[in-house]
């Protein structure tokens, strides 16, 4: 997406989220393409400090050149910083385009002074999330196989029956696991049961689950939940950050490193005279961010990138009131139509702009 946009926009800076981007191959590739405009820090604290410095430079440039800033977000990192440090300069911000539900939730907690356009709740995002669930399930199956363990025939518990959680549950069932779903929304519980899953508010199969996955977007795997998980179980996150599992609580327990993506935490209950080992995947960060785990195919992701580009175009061409603005159905259908046309052609790489509808050619 950035490659497609770079010839047409003034690209000021590119930030990579540390837990998914701080890898030598990614840093080298992006630095080779975009030089010192790329910033990938060691951790989240360093990223916030670097963002503050970059935003100060960008807003100064906007003021000097009579420009306004557009920010494309993935996860709600920049909007809180803008309102915390640059509230008196928000008139220089044209707006923000957001991709994720997590980012929208974070932005909704702020009394927004700028517009945030997003496709986090779009139908195309739902389809992408479904495929993301498949990726997570395959990744966790690979983690288990590295230990010489087969997940087939074993119980799994998935917290959250949203787009990602239901996608994970379906994919685990295709791997011949026996997944159940934990959810608080009665409508989602009903849907999960009609999809053939055991679903409840309480995690009825938690005590015998060999795999536990959090996919609520908030902390769901608490110490109380961890106390119910059996010895040797894998515990993983399908959210976009390190907040689904109470990692801080686990890190207060004795730990041994199994491999680059797996830690065993030794939990002792002296009163019951029992001990268990829980295997935390990727230190509580998203399981599908493990290097080499594979990702959602580009062909699927391109539907979401098209929505981001369309929203940036919309934001750049008009004024929007402060607040949250979901993508409209017409624009979403337009992106889907273009994707279908490109997919149905035998050699889409040879399509000329003149062959596309006017808005698509302009985008």
C-alpha positions in Angstrom: 0.0 0.0 0.0 2.8 2.4 0.9 4.6 1.5 -2.3 1.4 2.4 -4.3 0.9 5.7 -2.4 4.5 6.9 -2.3 4.6 8.4 -5.8 1.4 10.4 -5.2 1.7 11.8 -1.6 4.3 13.5 0.5 5.2 10.7 2.8 6.7 12.1 6.0 7.4 9.1 8.2 6.7 5.4 8.6 6.5 3.8 12.0 6.6 0.1 12.6 5.0 -1.4 15.7 7.9 -3.0 17.6 6.3 -6.4 18.4 5.5 -7.0 14.8 8.2 -5.0 12.9 11.3 -5.1 15.1 13.1 -7.8 13.0 16.3 -7.4 11.0 14.8 -8.4 7.7 11.9 -5.9 8.0 14.1 -3.0 9.2 16.7 -3.6 6.4 14.0 -3.8 3.7 12.1 -0.7 4.7 15.2 1.3 5.3 16.4 0.4 1.9 13.1 1.6 0.3 12.4 4.7 2.4 15.6 5.6 4.2 15.5 7.7 7.4 11.7 8.1 7.1 11.4 4.7 8.6 11.4 4.4 12.4 11.2 1.0 14.2 12.0 1.2 17.9 12.9 -1.5 20.4 9.8 -1.3 22.5 6.5 0.6 22.9 7.9 3.2 25.3 10.6 4.2 22.8 8.0 4.3 20.0 5.8 6.8 21.9 8.8 9.0 22.5 9.8 8.8 18.8 6.2 9.5 17.7 6.1 12.7 19.9 9.3 14.0 18.2 8.1 13.1 14.7 4.7 14.7 15.2 6.4 17.9 16.4 8.5 18.0 13.3 5.5 17.2 11.0 3.2 19.7 12.5 6.0 22.4 12.3 6.4 21.6 8.6 2.6 21.8 8.1 2.5 25.2 9.8 5.4 26.6 7.7 4.1 25.2 4.4 0.4 25.8 4.8 -0.3 22.1 4.8 -2.4 19.7 7.0 -1.4 16.3 8.3 -3.1 13.0 7.5 -2.2 10.0 9.6 -2.9 6.4 8.7 -3.2 4.4 11.9 -3.2 0.7 12.8 -4.1 0.3 16.5 -4.9 3.8 17.9 -1.3 4.8 18.8 -1.1 8.3 17.5 -4.5 9.8 18.3 -4.0 9.7 22.1 -0.6 11.2 21.7 -1.9 14.0 19.5 -4.5 14.9 22.1 -2.1 14.6 25.0 0.9 16.6 23.6 -0.4 18.7 20.7 -4.0 19.7 21.5 -3.2 23.3 20.6 -2.1 22.3 17.1 -4.9 19.9 16.2 -6.2 22.4 13.6 -3.1 21.3 11.5 -4.4 17.7 11.4 -6.7 17.0 8.6 -7.7 13.7 10.2 -6.8 10.1 10.8 -7.6 6.8 9.0 -7.8 3.8 11.3 -7.8 0.1 10.4 -8.5 -1.8 13.6 -11.3 -2.1 16.1 -8.7 -1.8 18.9 -7.8 1.6 17.5 -11.4 2.8 17.3 -12.0 1.7 20.9 -9.1 3.7 22.1 -10.1 6.7 20.1 -13.6 6.5 21.5 -12.3 7.0 25.0 -11.0 10.5 24.0 -13.0 13.6 23.5 -11.9 13.8 19.9 -11.0 17.1 18.3 -10.2 15.6 14.9 -12.1 13.2 12.6 -11.2 9.5 12.5 -12.3 7.7 9.4 -12.2 3.9 9.7 -12.9 0.5 8.1 -12.6 -1.5 11.3 -16.2 -2.6 11.1 -16.5 -3.2 7.4 -17.6 -6.3 5.7 -14.3 -6.7 4.0 -12.5 -6.4 7.3 -14.8 -9.1 8.6 -13.7 -11.4 5.7 -10.1 -10.6 6.4 -10.5 -11.3 10.1 -12.0 -14.7 9.3 -8.8 -15.6 7.4 -6.7 -14.2 10.2 -8.4 -16.8 12.5 -7.2 -19.5 10.1 -3.6 -18.1 10.2 -3.6 -18.1 14.0 -4.9 -21.7 14.2 -2.2 -22.9 11.8 0.4 -21.1 13.7 -0.6 -22.6 17.0 -0.7 -26.0 15.4 2.9 -25.5 14.2 4.0 -24.4 17.8 2.5 -27.6 19.1 4.1 -29.8 16.5 7.5 -28.3 17.4 6.9 -29.8 20.8 6.0 -33.2 19.3 2.3 -32.6 20.3 -0.7 -33.1 18.1 -3.7 -30.9 18.8 -6.1 -33.2 17.0 -8.7 -34.7 19.2 -7.9 -32.3 22.1 -10.2 -29.7 23.7 -9.6 -25.9 23.0 -11.2 -22.9 24.6 -11.5 -19.6 22.7 -12.4 -16.4 24.6 -14.4 -14.2 22.3 -16.9 -15.0 19.6 -16.2 -12.0 17.4 -14.8 -12.0 14.0 -11.3 -13.2 15.0 -12.5 -15.6 17.8 -15.1 -17.3 15.6 -12.5 -17.6 12.8 -10.1 -19.2 15.2 -12.7 -21.6 16.5 -13.7 -22.7 13.0 -10.1 -23.2 12.0 -9.3 -25.3 15.1 -12.3 -27.5 14.4 -10.9 -28.1 10.9 -7.7 -29.2 12.6 -9.8 -31.8 14.4 -9.7 -30.1 17.8 -12.8 -29.8 19.9 -13.2 -26.0 20.4 -15.6 -24.3 22.8 -16.3 -20.6 23.0 -16.5 -18.2 26.0 -18.5 -15.1 25.4 -20.6 -12.5 27.4 -22.8 -11.3 24.5 -25.9 -13.5 24.4 -26.4 -12.9 20.7 -22.9 -14.1 20.0 -23.4 -17.1 22.2 -26.5 -18.0 20.3 -24.7 -17.6 17.0 -21.8 -19.8 18.2 -24.2 -22.5 19.3 -26.0 -22.4 15.9 -22.6 -22.7 14.3 -22.2 -26.0 16.2 -19.9 -24.9 19.0 -20.3 -25.3 22.7 -20.6 -21.7 23.9 -21.1 -20.2 27.3 -20.2 -17.4 29.6 -18.1 -19.5 31.9 -15.7 -21.7 30.0 -17.2 -25.1 30.7 -14.4 -27.0 29.1 -11.5 -24.9 30.3 -10.2 -27.5 32.8 -9.5 -30.0 30.1 -8.4 -27.6 27.3 -4.9 -28.3 25.8 -5.1 -24.8 24.1 -6.6 -21.6 25.3 -6.8 -18.5 23.0 -7.9 -15.0 23.9 -9.6 -13.1 21.1 -11.8 -10.4 22.9 -9.6 -7.4 22.3 -9.3 -6.9 26.1 -7.9 -8.9 28.9 -9.8 -12.1 29.1 -7.2 -14.6 30.4 -7.0 -13.4 34.0 -5.3 -15.1 37.0 -8.6 -16.7 37.8 -8.8 -18.2 34.3 -5.2 -19.3 34.4 -5.9 -21.1 37.7 -8.3 -23.4 35.8 -6.1 -24.2 32.9 -4.6 -27.7 33.0 -0.9 -28.7 33.1 0.9 -28.4 29.8 -1.7 -26.3 28.0 -0.7 -23.7 25.4 -2.0 -20.2 26.2 -2.1 -17.7 23.3 -3.4 -14.3 22.1 -5.3 -13.6 18.9 -5.6 -9.9 19.7 -3.6 -7.0 18.2 -1.6 -6.2 21.4 -0.1 -7.8 24.5 -3.3 -7.3 26.6 -5.4 -10.4 26.2 -3.5 -12.4 28.8 -2.3 -11.1 32.2 1.3 -11.5 31.3 2.5 -9.4 34.3 0.9 -11.9 36.7 2.5 -14.8 34.8 5.9 -13.1 34.8 5.9 -13.1 38.6 6.0 -16.9 38.5 9.1 -19.1 37.9 9.8 -19.4 34.2 11.8 -21.5 31.8 12.5 -20.8 28.2 11.5 -23.6 25.8 12.3 -21.9 22.5 12.1 -18.5 20.8 8.3 -18.4 20.9 7.4 -20.4 24.0 7.9 -20.0 27.7 6.9 -22.4 30.5 5.5 -20.8 33.6 5.6 -23.0 36.7 2.5 -22.5 38.9 2.5 -24.0 42.4 -0.5 -24.2 44.6 1.0 -25.0 48.0 -2.3 -25.4 49.7 -3.5 -28.0 47.2 0.0 -29.4 46.8 -0.2 -29.2 43.1 2.1 -27.8 40.4 1.4 -27.0 36.7 3.3 -25.7 33.7 1.5 -23.3 31.4 3.1 -22.6 28.0 2.8 -19.0 27.0 3.0 -18.4 23.2 5.0 -15.3 21.9 5.1 -13.7 25.3 1.4 -12.9 25.1 1.7 -10.9 21.8 -0.4 -12.0 18.9 0.4 -15.6 17.9 0.3 -14.7 14.2 3.1 -12.2 14.7 5.6 -15.0 15.3 8.3 -14.6 12.6 7.8 -17.1 9.8 4.3 -18.1 10.9 2.8 -16.9 7.7 0.1 -14.4 7.3 -3.3 -13.7 5.6 -2.7 -13.9 1.8 -1.9 -10.6 0.2 -4.9 -11.0 -2.1 -7.2 -10.9 0.9 -5.3 -8.1 2.7 -5.6 -5.9 -0.5 -9.3 -5.5 0.1 -8.6 -3.7 3.4 -5.7 -1.7 1.9 -8.1 -0.5 -0.8 -10.5 0.7 1.8 -7.6 2.6 3.6 -6.6 4.3 0.3 -10.2 5.2 -0.5 -10.6 6.7 3.0 -7.4 8.7 2.7 -8.7 10.0 -0.6 -12.1 10.9 1.0 -10.3 12.6 3.9 -8.0 14.6 1.7 -10.9 15.9 -0.5 -13.3 17.1 2.2 -13.8 18.4 5.7 -15.2 16.1 8.4 -16.5 16.9 11.8 -14.5 15.6 14.8 -15.4 12.1 15.9 -15.6 8.6 14.5 -16.7 8.0 10.9 -17.1 4.5 9.6 -16.6 3.8 6.0 -19.8 4.1 3.9 -21.4 1.1 2.2 -21.1 2.7 -1.2 -17.4 3.1 -0.9 -16.9 -0.3 0.6 -18.9 -1.9 -2.3 -16.8 0.1 -4.7 -13.6 -1.4 -3.3 -15.1 -4.8 -3.5 -16.1 -4.3 -7.1 -12.6 -3.3 -8.1 -11.1 -6.2 -6.3 -13.5 -8.6 -8.0 -12.7 -7.1 -11.4 -9.0 -7.5 -10.8 -9.3 -11.0 -9.5 -11.4 -12.1 -12.5 -9.0 -10.9 -15.1 -6.3 -13.3 -16.2 -3.5 -10.8 -16.2 -4.4 -8.1 -13.7 -0.8 -6.8 -13.6 -1.3 -5.4 -17.2 -4.4 -3.3 -16.4 -4.1 0.3 -17.4 -5.6 3.2 -15.4 -7.8 4.0 -18.4 -9.6 0.7 -18.0 -10.6 1.4 -14.5 -13.6 3.4 -13.3 -12.7 7.1 -12.8 -12.4 7.0 -9.0 -10.3 3.8 -9.1 -7.9 5.4 -11.7 -7.6 8.5 -9.6 -6.9 6.5 -6.4 
